[in-house]
Amino acid sequence: MRLRDFIIRRILLAIPVVFGVLTITWFLSHMVGDPVVMYINTNTPASAIPGIIRSHGLDQPPHIQYFIYLNNLFHGDWGESTSMSFRPVTEVIAQRFPATIELALVAMVFAVLLGIPLGIISATRKDQMIDHFTRIFSLAGVSMPIFWFAIMLKYVLYYQLAIMGLPHLPGGYRYDSNRFYWFQYTTGFILIDSLVYAHSIPLFVDALTHLVMPGFCLGYLTMAIITRMMRSSMLEVLREDYITLARAKGLSEKVVIYRHALRNALIPTVTVIGLAFGGLMTGAVLTETIFQWHGLGQWAVSAILSADLAAINGFTLLVALIFVTANLIVDLVYGTLDPRIRFG
Amino acid sequence: MTEEYHLRSDEIPIDPSTVGQFRVLWFLELVVSIMLTILGGILFVGDVTYSIIERLGYPVVPPDWIIGKFAIGFAIAVLGLIAVRIAAALENYEMWTFSALLYVNLISAGSLILTELSTGLYAAVFVLVPVVLLFLPGVKSYWWETFVEDMVPRLREFRYSMHLVRKSPLVVVGIVIIVAFVILALLAPWVAPYGPEERIWADTNLPPGSPSNVPGNPVHYWGTDNSGGDVFSRILYGAQVDLRVAITVVIVAIVIGTFLGAVSGYYGGKLDELLMRVTDVFFAFPGLILAMAIVMALGSRSLENISVALMVTWWPTYARLVRGQVLLEREKLYVEAARSVGASDARILIYHIIPNTIQPIIVQATMDTGAVLLVAAGLSFIGFGPPAGIAEWGLMIAKGQEYFSISPWAVFFPGFAILLVSLALNLVGDGIRDILDPKLRRR
């Protein structure tokens, strides 16, 4: 009962936020370019343009246009993406969304699998050599220009290894389209498609190797954030009385840390993981551009550079929705991890 | 033994023979304040008007000296208005007017120099005249002693902080890196062997440390890029550009964020509710995308527009931070004490609450300068920055990337510079968080 009320209230609170994002982007994007471009192409005769302007209400004052946009939005018409040969924005999103989510998930797996153990090690061996090393490693992650890191990774792991004739990681794209020319996406998640629909283990392996570099590159920042959070919350928990008690009982250090301390130390980390998802979407913009990853981020950059208004609006709305949802999920997970928290 | 009441110097009645000096000081400060307000106003209003007219599509060519000066103009105008208030209050010989005059005029002189105008330079010298007048014997005897007395505990705290800084090696390393970069950036015209946009066509794609093919030219320490630009020199000049962007963005974000956060935290109510919803919206935006859209909406891809876009995206962080701090401080006893002696809301906020929220702001600002540096370089990397050829780190990486199999050093060094500066700022921010934290500050 309480949980349901909490979810409903959170969704009601999220509505003005999403609405605000929508409004700001709409007005911003209409300063970027002329909206007529959304509906015409090079084959449109000049005489047809006034008719198009009138039929889409573009001769109306801005606020009326805005309401027309909202109306279309709620009817599932997000406009057409000019930079994607006038395909509907919703279709482009449906096609590219899996690519970005797949990359973000892999990045998150890297970040969590490396970040949490590093944080624990760093906290339990505070002020030792390994702690200093981990701290600098994670600070470097926070201060790393992701686009430069991507290029450098590519240079070493792809270009240099390839020159030396050694096995190397692929430098871009989602799979080797020369080898697997027959492949067609079904769900859009290549790791799923390759196994479930294409029944091809080599393709799966190939896709996995394509994911390693961009995934790690994108995940490094998140990993750094998780490591720092994990370290500080672990240190805080280890100072608590119940930890002293557990040690006094004669429990081994392993049990104290992994059974008693970890659960409480994880709580703030989970929040950070949830919030970092928004950061991953931003990082994806740069990573996808460098690794020719045909995802949402790459689309967003080309959309802004070519004044593709509908695409800008669509992408921003989508990211805002993801962000709001991630926040909601974080709050719910928070409640299960920490029973002391009452929703209300 | 009874404690004798020690008269502070500002409680001593004015010596009639020195009133003349005070009148001169008052008059000059009044002139200075009016001058600052007008000068800042011209820069701010002029730049904004020109860009609006340009945006509307009229062919105007703004004079060179006004382009991109709106932020610094705004700052100077605000300082001018504060100076007007100081000049008006000088007549009452209140202690705060003297120290405030000292600070405000020094900051104004600095901002005037930052405008890079020759008028600005003359004005800066003029603004410093009242500061010199403060040290006339008659005026000085009135405020100096109390000022020093007030400064002693602060100085002691500052010395203690310096002591803690010296004890943490990582902070020292960070400070050394930052100071080195700032000095190198300032001295670039003298240190750099080549000019920022100089192209030696005979020297394309030379590896680091190789001599120039043109006889008599200096060695290319860090190699050359595909169009014969000296990487080392371009990085030094790029430091000027990138550091200035990062610092201005953070300062403007702090000013806007502190003002809005403090006001909304202090008064609460509808205004607060509205501001928090607005910041929610900004936090739900993908920051990079918002900045890109703003750059495009502003009309042209340039560093100035990147700065504006980042200012717009960054102020909510500070609004949130300051608001939270103000909510905590508002309930404390010293605020109530100030209120009970009749201090105005503005006075309580500016003189009592905001100084107590400054520490988290400093920590956040240090780390954010690194973050802004990354985002600004990222924006110019994907093509939202200045036109090709300008020495800017992000752009250098973008251009070098096209030839990175031939001259990888043209990509490596600029990126490494970004990493180094940003890492240094994070090290310092991380370290001073612990140093400034009163809970961890044991004596």
Chai-1 contact restraints between the chains, C-beta under 6 A:
chainA,res_idxA,chainB,res_idxB,connection_type,confidence,min_distance_angstrom,max_distance_angstrom,comment,restraint_id
A,P16,B,R277,contact,1.0,0.0,6.0,A-B,restraint_1
A,V17,B,D280,contact,1.0,0.0,6.0,A-B,restraint_2
A,V17,B,V281,contact,1.0,0.0,6.0,A-B,restraint_3
A,V17,B,A284,contact,1.0,0.0,6.0,A-B,restraint_4
A,G20,B,V281,contact,1.0,0.0,6.0,A-B,restraint_5
A,V21,B,V281,contact,1.0,0.0,6.0,A-B,restraint_6
A,V21,B,A284,contact,1.0,0.0,6.0,A-B,restraint_7
A,V21,B,F285,contact,1.0,0.0,6.0,A-B,restraint_8
A,L28,B,A293,contact,1.0,0.0,6.0,A-B,restraint_9
A,L28,B,A297,contact,1.0,0.0,6.0,A-B,restraint_10
A,M31,B,A297,contact,1.0,0.0,6.0,A-B,restraint_11
A,V32,B,M296,contact,1.0,0.0,6.0,A-B,restraint_12
A,V32,B,A297,contact,1.0,0.0,6.0,A-B,restraint_13
A,L139,B,N426,contact,1.0,0.0,6.0,A-B,restraint_14
A,A140,B,L423,contact,1.0,0.0,6.0,A-B,restraint_15
A,V142,B,N426,contact,1.0,0.0,6.0,A-B,restraint_16
A,S143,B,G370,contact,1.0,0.0,6.0,A-B,restraint_17
A,S143,B,S422,contact,1.0,0.0,6.0,A-B,restraint_18
A,S143,B,L423,contact,1.0,0.0,6.0,A-B,restraint_19
A,S143,B,N426,contact,1.0,0.0,6.0,A-B,restraint_20
A,M144,B,L419,contact,1.0,0.0,6.0,A-B,restraint_21
A,P145,B,L374,contact,1.0,0.0,6.0,A-B,restraint_22
A,P145,B,A377,contact,1.0,0.0,6.0,A-B,restraint_23
A,P145,B,G415,contact,1.0,0.0,6.0,A-B,restraint_24
A,P145,B,I418,contact,1.0,0.0,6.0,A-B,restraint_25
A,F147,B,G378,contact,1.0,0.0,6.0,A-B,restraint_26
A,F147,B,F381,contact,1.0,0.0,6.0,A-B,restraint_27
A,W148,B,I397,contact,1.0,0.0,6.0,A-B,restraint_28
A,W148,B,G415,contact,1.0,0.0,6.0,A-B,restraint_29
A,I151,B,Q401,contact,1.0,0.0,6.0,A-B,restraint_30
A,I151,B,V411,contact,1.0,0.0,6.0,A-B,restraint_31
A,Y155,B,P408,contact,1.0,0.0,6.0,A-B,restraint_32
A,Y159,B,S405,contact,1.0,0.0,6.0,A-B,restraint_33
A,M281,B,P286,contact,1.0,0.0,6.0,A-B,restraint_34
A,T282,B,P286,contact,1.0,0.0,6.0,A-B,restraint_35
A,T282,B,G287,contact,1.0,0.0,6.0,A-B,restraint_36
A,T282,B,L288,contact,1.0,0.0,6.0,A-B,restraint_37
A,V285,B,L288,contact,1.0,0.0,6.0,A-B,restraint_38
A,L286,B,G378,contact,1.0,0.0,6.0,A-B,restraint_39
A,T289,B,I382,contact,1.0,0.0,6.0,A-B,restraint_40
A,A300,B,I289,contact,1.0,0.0,6.0,A-B,restraint_41
A,V301,B,I382,contact,1.0,0.0,6.0,A-B,restraint_42
A,I304,B,M292,contact,1.0,0.0,6.0,A-B,restraint_43
A,I304,B,M296,contact,1.0,0.0,6.0,A-B,restraint_44
A,T316,B,I289,contact,1.0,0.0,6.0,A-B,restraint_45
A,V319,B,P286,contact,1.0,0.0,6.0,A-B,restraint_46
A,A320,B,A284,contact,1.0,0.0,6.0,A-B,restraint_47
A,F323,B,A284,contact,1.0,0.0,6.0,A-B,restraint_48
